């Protein structure tokens, strides 16, 4: 039986490029460049037990949710520890600080992305300590 070799480096390179472009925009604090990384049909899956948890469909809905997260948490990117890519998904391991009402927390977060047409099309946000995130995002 002949083996067919499949070159899966092209999808990995495309996913890595999209996620790296987003990471660079995030590190630069360039909101326009961040928004330009999202597909119009972007879907954001925000975990937890807080008013912002759930699935947000569409670029506008996702951006509005992320803006509300920023408003409630005064979130600040501390570092991007790693950018990863595979044949189906890319990911960013990041550290952020949240502060609100005299409280501050440093959070480790994993953001997993699907990529379509060179743009981020879907994101799942996983927090190492979801209860802390929920407390910051509560009303």
VEXDREN-2710 file (C-alpha; in Angstrom, 1 decimal):
% VEXDREN-2710
k/r/px/py/pz
1/UNK/0.0/0.0/0.0
2/UNK/1.4/3.4/-1.0
3/UNK/1.5/6.1/1.7
4/UNK/0.2/9.5/0.7
5/UNK/2.1/12.3/2.5
6/UNK/0.0/15.2/3.5
7/UNK/1.6/18.6/4.0
8/UNK/-0.1/20.1/7.0
9/UNK/2.4/22.9/7.5
10/UNK/0.4/25.3/5.4
11/UNK/-2.6/25.4/7.7
12/UNK/-0.3/25.6/10.7
13/UNK/1.6/28.5/9.2
14/UNK/-1.7/30.3/8.4
15/UNK/-3.0/29.8/11.9
16/UNK/0.3/30.9/13.5
17/UNK/0.3/34.0/11.3
18/UNK/-3.2/35.0/12.2
19/UNK/-2.7/34.4/16.0
20/UNK/0.7/36.2/15.9
21/UNK/-0.7/39.2/14.2
22/UNK/-3.4/39.4/16.8
23/UNK/-0.9/39.0/19.7
24/UNK/1.3/41.8/18.2
25/UNK/-1.8/44.1/18.0
26/UNK/-2.8/43.2/21.6
27/UNK/0.7/43.9/22.9
28/UNK/0.8/47.2/21.1
29/UNK/-2.6/48.2/22.5
30/UNK/-3.8/48.9/18.9
31/UNK/-7.6/48.5/19.1
32/UNK/-8.1/49.1/15.4
33/UNK/-5.5/46.4/14.5
34/UNK/-7.1/44.1/17.1
35/UNK/-10.5/44.5/15.5
36/UNK/-9.1/44.0/12.0
37/UNK/-7.9/40.5/13.2
38/UNK/-11.5/39.3/13.7
39/UNK/-13.7/37.8/11.0
40/UNK/-17.1/39.5/10.6
41/UNK/-18.7/36.2/11.8
42/UNK/-16.4/36.0/14.8
43/UNK/-17.8/33.9/17.7
44/UNK/-16.6/34.5/21.3
45/UNK/-17.1/31.8/23.9
46/UNK/-16.7/33.4/27.3
47/UNK/-16.8/30.9/30.2
48/UNK/-17.9/31.4/33.7
49/UNK/-20.8/32.4/35.9
50/UNK/-21.1/36.1/35.4
51/UNK/-23.3/38.4/33.4
52/UNK/-20.9/38.4/30.4
53/UNK/-20.5/34.6/30.2
54/UNK/-21.9/32.9/27.2
55/UNK/-21.5/32.7/23.4
56/UNK/-21.4/36.0/21.6
57/UNK/-22.1/35.9/17.8
58/UNK/-20.7/38.4/15.4
59/UNK/-17.7/40.7/15.5
60/UNK/-19.7/43.7/16.9
61/UNK/-21.2/41.6/19.7
62/UNK/-17.8/40.1/20.6
63/UNK/-16.1/43.6/20.6
64/UNK/-18.9/45.0/22.8
65/UNK/-18.5/42.1/25.3
66/UNK/-14.7/42.6/25.4
67/UNK/-15.2/46.3/25.9
68/UNK/-17.6/45.6/28.8
69/UNK/-15.0/43.2/30.3
70/UNK/-12.4/45.9/30.1
71/UNK/-14.7/48.4/31.7
72/UNK/-15.6/46.2/34.6
73/UNK/-12.1/44.8/35.2
74/UNK/-9.7/47.6/34.1
75/UNK/-7.9/44.7/32.5
76/UNK/-4.3/45.2/31.4
77/UNK/-2.1/42.8/29.4
78/UNK/1.0/42.0/31.4
79/UNK/2.6/39.5/29.0
80/UNK/2.0/37.0/26.3
81/UNK/3.8/34.0/27.4
82/UNK/3.3/31.8/24.4
83/UNK/1.7/31.7/20.9
84/UNK/0.9/28.2/19.7
85/UNK/-0.5/26.8/16.5
86/UNK/-1.5/23.4/15.2
87/UNK/-3.4/22.2/12.1
88/UNK/-6.8/23.1/13.6
89/UNK/-6.4/25.7/16.2
90/UNK/-4.1/28.4/17.5
91/UNK/-3.7/29.7/21.1
92/UNK/-2.3/32.4/23.2
93/UNK/-1.2/32.0/26.8
94/UNK/-1.4/35.4/28.4
95/UNK/-1.2/37.0/31.8
96/UNK/-3.4/40.0/32.6
97/UNK/-4.2/42.1/35.6
98/UNK/-7.7/42.9/36.7
99/UNK/-8.5/45.7/39.2
100/UNK/-11.7/47.0/40.6
101/UNK/-12.9/48.5/43.8
102/UNK/-9.4/48.4/45.4
103/UNK/-8.9/44.7/44.5
104/UNK/-6.2/43.5/42.0
105/UNK/-5.6/40.1/40.6
106/UNK/-3.1/38.7/38.2
107/UNK/-4.6/36.1/35.9
108/UNK/-3.3/33.4/33.6
109/UNK/-5.6/33.0/30.6
110/UNK/-5.6/30.6/27.6
111/UNK/-7.3/31.9/24.5
112/UNK/-7.9/29.2/21.8
113/UNK/-8.7/30.4/18.3
114/UNK/-10.1/29.0/15.1
115/UNK/-9.0/30.8/12.0
116/UNK/-10.9/31.2/8.7
117/UNK/-9.8/33.3/5.7
118/UNK/-6.7/34.4/7.6
119/UNK/-8.8/36.0/10.4
120/UNK/-9.7/34.8/13.9
121/UNK/-13.2/33.3/13.5
122/UNK/-13.8/31.8/16.9
123/UNK/-12.3/32.1/20.4
124/UNK/-12.7/30.1/23.6
125/UNK/-11.4/31.9/26.7
126/UNK/-10.2/29.7/29.6
127/UNK/-9.1/31.2/32.9
128/UNK/-6.9/29.4/35.4
129/UNK/-9.1/30.8/38.3
130/UNK/-12.6/31.3/36.9
131/UNK/-14.0/32.3/40.3
132/UNK/-11.7/35.3/40.4
133/UNK/-12.8/36.4/37.0
134/UNK/-16.4/36.0/37.8
135/UNK/-16.0/38.2/40.9
136/UNK/-14.5/41.0/38.8
137/UNK/-17.2/40.8/36.1
138/UNK/-20.2/40.6/38.5
139/UNK/-22.5/43.6/38.4
END
